Structures are given as C-alpha cells and as structure tokens.
Amino acid sequence: MGPASLIILFLAAITFSAGGILISRILVKGTKNPQKGQPYECGIPATGSPWNQFNVGYYLFALIFLIFDVELVFMYPWAVEVKQLGLPALIEIVVFLFILFMGFLYAHKKGALKWM
C-alpha cells in the first residue's frame, strides 16, 4: 500500500465519475422544458427572485452546532479507550473541554445562541 494504490484509487474515482456523466449524456434524451429550470419542482409556481437574503444569525447558529457536534466525534473514541489511555489522556480531554466551554461562553456572551 504505497503511493501507487493512492494513484490507482484517484484514477478510478475520476473514471467512475466522468464515465457516469458521459453515459448519462449519451443515453438520456435532453428536453428543453421551462419547468425544469425552476428552482424547485414542488408543484407550486415560483414567485420572486431566488436570491433572498437570510439573517446571518442562522449561519452562526449552524456553525456553533457543528462545532459542538464535531466535539462528540473526538469524545466518543476517547470514552471507549479511556482505561487504556490513562492520566495523560484525561488531562488532555479536560483541557479540550475547557477550551470548548470557553468558546461556548464567548458565543453566549456575544448573543450567538439567541434564536431570532
């Protein structure tokens, strides 16, 4: 398993994705239907511009959720192997949780967690 396997995997990914697009272009008959160009095909005619501005608070709320969601990705393996890792890992996770808690306090102080 060296660099050759990575190159083969990369070429296979390009071949499969480009091949799928090429086959669909060849086999599927393209139709020029104005409804196909609509932003949503839900049965309700679209009105107005699709470029609406949203409040940036929604994005901040989502980013904070992702930060604390990714925290669990790091905490789960630690919790499974906590007995084998010992005291240094306990200290590291306490520091990690302290940094996350400080980020949570900062977000709370700035009002990023208030729902519109």
C-alpha positions, 0 to 999 in steps of 0.5 A: 500500500504505497503511493501507487494504490493512492494513484490507482484509487484517484484514477478510478474515482475520476473514471467512475465519475466522468464515465457516469456523466458521459453515459448519462449524456449519451443515453438520456434524451435532453428536453428543453422544458421551462419547468425544469429550470425552476428552482424547485419542482414542488408543484407550486409556481415560483414567485420572486427572485431566488436570491433572498437574503437570510439573517446571518444569525442562522449561519452562526447558529449552524456553525456553533452546532457543528462545532459542538457536534464535531466535539462528540466525534473526538469524545466518543473514541476517547470514552471507549479507550479511556482505561487504556489511555490513562492520566495523560489522556484525561488531562488532555480531554479536560483541557479540550473541554475547557477550551470548548466551554470557553468558546461556548461562553464567548458565543453566549456572551456575544448573543450567538445562541439567541434564536431570532 
